[in-house]
Every structure is written in C-alpha cells, then in structure tokens.
Amino acid sequence: MKNIYRFILITICFIGHPLWMIAQEGQVTVTQHPDIDKLLEYKKDISTLKVYKIQVYQSVDPDKAQKEKANFLDLYDNFPVEIEWNTPNYKVWVGNFASRLEADRALQKIKKNYMNAIIFQPKTDLLKNKKER
C-alpha cells in the first residue's frame, strides 16, 4: 500500500512538473565596440589571401621566363599570369584560384600544353600584400 502511494506521488510529480515551469520572455540588446567591424573586415582580408596558383615554368634566365609568359598568354588569355623571382629561379605563375576545385579545372586545360604544371598555395607575406594595395 505504501508503494502505491509512493508511485502515485512520483507520477503526479512527473506529470505536474511541466505545469510548474513558466516560460520567461526577455529582450537582449548587444552593444559592441565599433572597432569590432574593422576587425571583421581585416579577418575577411586575411582569409582571402589563401589562394591557389599554377606554376607552368621555371628558369634561371629572366628572358626565358618572360618569353614563356608571352607564349602562355597567346594560348590562354583568360588567366592572370605573373613572374615571381625565388632565388635562383624565375617562375611563371598562373591564376588566383579561390578553391582547389577551381585550380584543378584550370590545370586540366593547361596540362594539354604544359605537362609539368603543378598546383600550389604560395606563402604570402601579409605585410607585402598590404603595401601593394
């Protein structure tokens, strides 16, 4: 008999418990320092620096690299091309691809004429990029 009363009491507690809970409503106001927006813009700039490029040629002779850049532009005029100097080589780099997939698609087209072309992510110096803007 004692167990029945205990069972009933526990059942009433579990069933009636949600009735005792009262939902609260409120309003939240967020105040933030105006520099937070500047920081978010800066973070966006940093994240856009991660790009993929395709290296199509390298040589120690700058004239050969310049000639290869011109040849590349004759074949593929829709990609941006630049010559980078990394001691001791001059390298012909193509594109600023935002994703690896985009770079892979371009590489398939480029490999028809440049079999040794490779995709890479250049190491960027943030200070260098900020000065160029």
C-alpha positions in Angstrom: 0.0 0.0 0.0 2.9 2.3 0.9 4.4 1.6 -2.6 1.2 2.5 -4.3 1.1 5.9 -2.6 4.8 6.4 -3.5 4.1 5.5 -7.1 1.1 7.9 -7.3 3.1 10.7 -5.7 6.1 10.3 -8.1 3.7 10.0 -11.1 2.0 13.3 -10.0 5.3 15.0 -9.6 6.5 14.0 -13.1 3.2 14.8 -14.8 2.6 18.1 -12.9 6.2 19.2 -13.2 5.8 20.9 -16.6 2.9 22.8 -15.2 5.1 24.5 -12.6 7.6 25.7 -15.2 6.7 29.1 -16.6 8.5 30.2 -19.7 10.3 33.5 -19.4 10.5 36.0 -22.2 13.1 38.7 -22.5 14.9 41.0 -24.8 18.6 41.0 -25.4 20.4 44.1 -26.5 24.0 43.7 -27.7 26.3 46.7 -27.7 29.7 46.3 -29.3 32.7 48.5 -29.8 32.8 50.0 -33.3 36.3 48.5 -33.9 34.8 45.0 -34.0 33.5 45.7 -37.5 37.0 46.8 -38.6 38.4 43.6 -37.1 35.9 41.5 -39.0 36.8 43.3 -42.3 40.5 42.6 -41.6 39.8 38.9 -40.9 38.0 38.8 -44.3 41.1 40.2 -46.0 43.3 37.6 -44.3 41.1 34.7 -45.3 41.1 35.8 -49.0 44.8 35.7 -49.1 44.7 31.9 -49.3 44.7 31.2 -53.0 45.9 28.5 -55.3 48.2 29.1 -58.2 49.6 27.0 -61.0 53.3 27.0 -61.8 53.8 26.4 -65.5 57.5 27.2 -65.9 60.7 28.0 -64.1 64.1 29.1 -65.3 67.2 30.9 -64.0 67.1 33.1 -67.1 64.6 36.0 -66.8 64.4 36.4 -70.5 63.2 32.8 -71.0 60.6 33.3 -68.3 59.4 36.4 -69.9 59.2 34.6 -73.3 57.3 31.7 -71.7 54.8 34.1 -70.1 54.2 35.6 -73.5 53.7 32.1 -75.0 51.3 31.2 -72.2 49.2 34.4 -72.8 49.0 33.6 -76.5 47.5 30.2 -75.6 45.4 31.1 -72.6 44.5 34.8 -72.4 41.8 34.3 -69.7 44.2 33.6 -66.8 46.3 36.2 -65.0 50.0 35.5 -65.3 52.9 36.7 -63.3 56.6 36.1 -63.0 57.9 35.6 -59.5 61.6 35.5 -58.6 62.5 33.0 -55.9 66.3 32.6 -55.6 67.7 31.5 -58.0 64.7 30.8 -60.3 62.2 32.9 -62.2 58.8 31.2 -62.0 55.8 31.7 -64.2 52.6 31.5 -62.1 49.1 31.4 -63.3 45.8 32.5 -61.7 44.5 33.4 -58.3 42.1 30.5 -57.7 39.8 30.7 -54.7 39.4 26.9 -54.3 41.3 23.8 -55.1 38.5 22.6 -57.4 38.7 25.8 -59.5 42.5 25.3 -59.8 42.1 21.6 -60.8 39.7 22.6 -63.6 42.2 25.1 -64.9 45.1 22.6 -64.6 43.3 20.1 -66.8 43.2 22.7 -69.6 46.7 23.9 -69.0 48.2 20.4 -68.9 47.5 20.0 -72.6 50.4 22.4 -73.3 52.3 22.4 -70.1 52.7 18.8 -68.9 54.8 19.7 -65.9 52.4 22.3 -64.5 51.6 22.0 -60.8 49.1 23.5 -58.3 50.3 25.0 -55.1 49.4 27.5 -52.4 52.0 30.3 -52.3 53.2 31.5 -48.9 52.1 35.1 -48.7 53.6 37.8 -46.6 50.8 39.8 -45.2 52.8 43.0 -44.9 53.9 42.7 -48.6 50.3 42.3 -49.7 49.1 45.2 -47.6 51.7 47.5 -49.1 50.7 46.6 -52.6 47.1 47.6 -52.1 
